[in-house]
Amino acid sequence: MIRDEIPDFSYEVGYLKGWYFTILDRIAIVAIALSKTIATTLAWTRYYTL
């Protein structure tokens, strides 16, 4: 019975890892987009204040 449960457990761990990395990917994409937006905003404010 224990031997039957081990593959299910490893499958669940793999599934959780995939889900975790998908979330990390999305956070990275959002962070990059935000940093680009902030950088352009700062560039524009500097351009207008000079």
Secondary structure, 3 states (H helix, E strand, C coil): CHHHHHHHHHHHHHHHHHHHHHHHHHHHHHHHHHHHHHHHHHHHHHHHHC
